Amino acid sequence: MAEIPHLLVHEHDDNVGVVVVEDLKAGTEMLCCITADNSTFRLKSNSDVPIGHKVALKDFKAGDTAIKYGEDIGKIIADIEKGGHVHTHNLKTKRW
């Protein structure tokens, strides 16, 4: 039986992925799938992350740009460790 991914990443250049399972717990060794070519990699979650929220694929510093779908989705406003929860508490749109 094939293993089900925990995290989807759309493009190879993305630096965040989206949780696609309920109740992802800190310490989970996630199976991550890049949907552009169905390649996979592993990443440990260092936070509990709700389904539909994002996870950092790299360490971020405040001021960095988050990339999803190959697009700039906003500015990181607080440092985030690789595997950390990315959401409105540490990511803001650049539109306003």
N, C-alpha and C positions, 0 to 999 in steps of 0.2 A: 504494500500500500504506500502510495506517494505521501511524503510529508507536506503538510499545508504551510504556506508562508505566513509569517507573522507581520511582515512589513513589505510594502510595495514601494519601489522607486521607479519613476517613470523613465528618466534619461540617465545616461552614464555621468553627465556633468551635474546632476542634482546633488545637493548636499544635505537634503532632508528626505525622509521617507514617511509614508503614512501607515499607521497601525491598522491592520485588517482583522484582528481577533479581539474578542471581548476580554477585558480584565487582564491586560498584559502587566506582569509583575516585574519589579526590579530584580535583576539577576538572571532574567530569562535569556538564554542563548538563542537569539532570533534567527530564523531562516528568512533571508531578505531576497526578493526577486526583482530584478530590473526588467520591467515590462517591455522595454525597447527590443530586447533580444532573448528574454527569458533566462538570462544568466542569473546565478545566485551567489550569495556570499553570506557569511555569518557575522553577527554583531550582538554584543551583550547589552541589554537594556540596563541602564543604571537608575531608572525611575519607573514607578507605576505609571502607565500611559493608557488613557481611555481609547477605545476604538475611534478611528477617524482623526485622531490627533497625530502630530508629527514627532519624529525622533531625529536627533542630530546625527549625521553620518561622519562628522568630524568635530574637533574642538572649535568652538566659536568664541570670538571676543566681541564685546560691545562695539557696534559700528559695522560689523561684517554684514554681508548680504546673504539671505537665505534664497536658495534656488530650488524650485519645484516645477515639474513639467518643462524643464529647460528655461524657465522664466524667473525673473526677480520677483519674489513674493513679499519682500519686506526687509527691514533692517533689524538686526539683532540688537536688543537694548540692554542685555545682561549676559555675562559670560555663560556658556553652556558647554558641558563636557560631552565628548562623543558618547552616544548612547542615551543622552538626556532628552527630557520632554521639551518640545518646542511648541509654544502656544502664545496666547495673548499676554501672558505675564513676562515674556522675554522676547517677543517678536511684534513689531509694529509695522503697519503699512507705510509706504513712503508717499502715499497719495495725499495725506493731510498733514 
